[in-house]
Amino acid sequence: MMTHMCIDTTVRAVYGLGYKIVVVSDCCATKNLKMGERMVKAEDVQMAYMAAIRGTFGK
């Protein structure tokens, strides 16, 4: 499951339904993403999404 797509979307959807959320970061991953001419490393994408999920929706 790609964190920046499936995990993020699922977390947001089920949070709105009142579920408590736990995401095991070692069980999901992502890929390098290109923004303009810049390549964002997968590790940085993963950390940013996991930080946002943990800080807002769950643990």
Residue frames as qw, qx, qy, qz and C-alpha x, y, z in Angstrom:
[[0.000, 0.889, 0.457, 0.000, 0.00, 0.00, 0.00],
 [0.419, 0.371, -0.028, 0.828, 1.39, 3.37, -0.94],
 [0.263, -0.466, -0.517, 0.668, 1.27, 5.73, 2.02],
 [0.024, 0.266, -0.067, -0.961, 0.70, 8.88, -0.02],
 [0.413, -0.079, -0.557, -0.716, -2.32, 7.36, -1.78],
 [0.612, -0.301, -0.697, -0.220, -4.13, 4.40, -0.21],
 [0.464, -0.300, -0.630, 0.545, -3.13, 4.83, 3.42],
 [0.025, -0.085, -0.150, 0.985, -3.75, 8.58, 3.54],
 [0.439, -0.170, -0.415, -0.778, -7.14, 8.30, 1.82],
 [0.613, -0.316, -0.721, -0.061, -8.29, 5.39, 3.98],
 [0.353, -0.227, -0.548, 0.723, -7.22, 7.07, 7.22],
 [0.144, 0.015, 0.015, -0.989, -9.12, 10.24, 6.35],
 [0.535, -0.210, -0.550, -0.606, -12.25, 8.32, 5.34],
 [0.624, -0.341, -0.698, 0.085, -12.48, 6.10, 8.41],
 [0.232, -0.102, -0.435, 0.864, -11.59, 8.92, 10.80],
 [0.319, -0.105, -0.143, -0.931, -14.69, 10.72, 9.58],
 [0.688, -0.257, -0.569, -0.371, -16.72, 7.63, 10.47],
 [0.590, -0.675, 0.204, -0.393, -15.47, 7.68, 14.05],
 [0.957, -0.014, -0.221, 0.188, -12.91, 4.87, 13.94],
 [0.442, -0.796, 0.366, 0.191, -9.76, 4.97, 16.05],
 [0.755, 0.621, -0.205, 0.038, -6.78, 4.62, 13.75],
 [0.598, -0.586, 0.482, 0.259, -3.45, 2.84, 14.12],
 [0.725, 0.657, -0.205, -0.035, -1.08, 2.82, 11.14],
 [0.801, -0.388, 0.316, 0.329, 1.99, 0.59, 11.35],
 [0.242, 0.864, -0.280, -0.342, 4.52, 2.59, 9.36],
 [0.252, -0.431, 0.830, 0.250, 6.73, -0.46, 8.73],
 [0.501, 0.288, 0.816, 0.004, 3.84, -2.11, 6.89],
 [0.470, 0.823, 0.318, -0.017, 3.41, 0.55, 4.23],
 [0.511, -0.269, 0.305, 0.757, 5.69, 2.45, 1.91],
 [0.399, 0.847, 0.150, -0.317, 5.75, 4.94, -0.90],
 [0.761, 0.288, 0.258, 0.522, 7.95, 5.93, -3.82],
 [0.288, -0.247, 0.105, 0.919, 10.00, 8.87, -4.99],
 [0.279, 0.805, 0.518, -0.074, 7.75, 11.68, -6.19],
 [0.409, 0.163, 0.233, 0.867, 8.60, 14.39, -8.70],
 [0.001, 0.866, 0.391, -0.311, 7.52, 17.97, -8.07],
 [0.258, 0.922, -0.194, -0.215, 8.47, 20.19, -10.96],
 [0.595, 0.597, -0.523, 0.130, 12.14, 19.50, -11.55],
 [0.202, -0.530, 0.700, -0.435, 12.73, 18.28, -8.00],
 [0.698, -0.087, -0.701, -0.114, 12.67, 14.63, -6.94],
 [0.507, -0.555, 0.378, -0.541, 11.40, 14.05, -3.39],
 [0.220, 0.264, -0.934, 0.100, 12.88, 10.91, -1.86],
 [0.634, -0.337, -0.629, -0.297, 10.49, 8.17, -0.80],
 [0.498, -0.243, -0.626, 0.549, 11.86, 8.29, 2.76],
 [0.010, -0.057, -0.181, 0.982, 10.94, 11.98, 3.00],
 [0.496, -0.212, -0.429, -0.725, 7.48, 11.42, 1.53],
 [0.634, -0.294, -0.715, 0.033, 6.88, 8.55, 3.98],
 [0.352, -0.201, -0.523, 0.750, 8.02, 10.56, 7.00],
 [0.166, -0.048, -0.021, -0.985, 5.91, 13.57, 6.06],
 [0.594, -0.250, -0.504, -0.575, 2.75, 11.52, 5.56],
 [0.619, -0.291, -0.693, 0.228, 3.25, 9.46, 8.72],
 [0.205, -0.107, -0.389, 0.892, 3.85, 12.64, 10.74],
 [0.348, -0.119, -0.174, -0.914, 0.68, 14.21, 9.36],
 [0.659, -0.269, -0.631, -0.308, -1.38, 11.08, 10.01],
 [0.545, -0.250, -0.649, 0.468, -0.08, 10.65, 13.53],
 [0.125, -0.056, -0.264, 0.955, -0.42, 14.31, 14.39],
 [0.400, -0.032, -0.137, -0.906, -3.98, 14.63, 13.16],
 [0.747, -0.052, -0.379, -0.544, -5.76, 11.30, 12.93],
 [0.950, -0.249, -0.161, -0.096, -4.25, 8.60, 15.08],
 [0.434, -0.725, 0.531, 0.058, -1.14, 6.90, 16.29]]
